[in-house]
Amino acid sequence: MQTVDKSVEAAAKNKDKLEAGIKSAGAKAGISQTALDAGVKKVDAALSDKEGLKSTINKALGNETTPAAATEAPAVMAQ
């Protein structure tokens, strides 16, 4: 679980770089600006709820979490 926690924290810390990379790669791949904006918005929402994102990833990986954390999934992941 520490690896997930550290990864989410690092991604949140570098959110601007991550979003810029998504936009750049998407533009090179010919993805529409509307789709890119929607994708970046989802990334932003997920990284804004770091604890929920950590819980969702840990649950998907089968890692143990506290009962309260396991029931809280970020809204962006449920879409």
Number of C-alpha atoms within 10 A of each C-alpha: 16 9 10 16 17 12 13 20 16 11 17 19 12 11 17 13 12 16 19 12 13 17 19 14 13 16 13 9 9 10 13 11 12 9 12 19 14 12 16 20 14 16 19 17 16 21 21 14 16 17 18 21 23 27 25 22 19 20 17 9 11 10 13 12 15 8 8 8 16 17 13 13 19 20 13 16 14 7 6
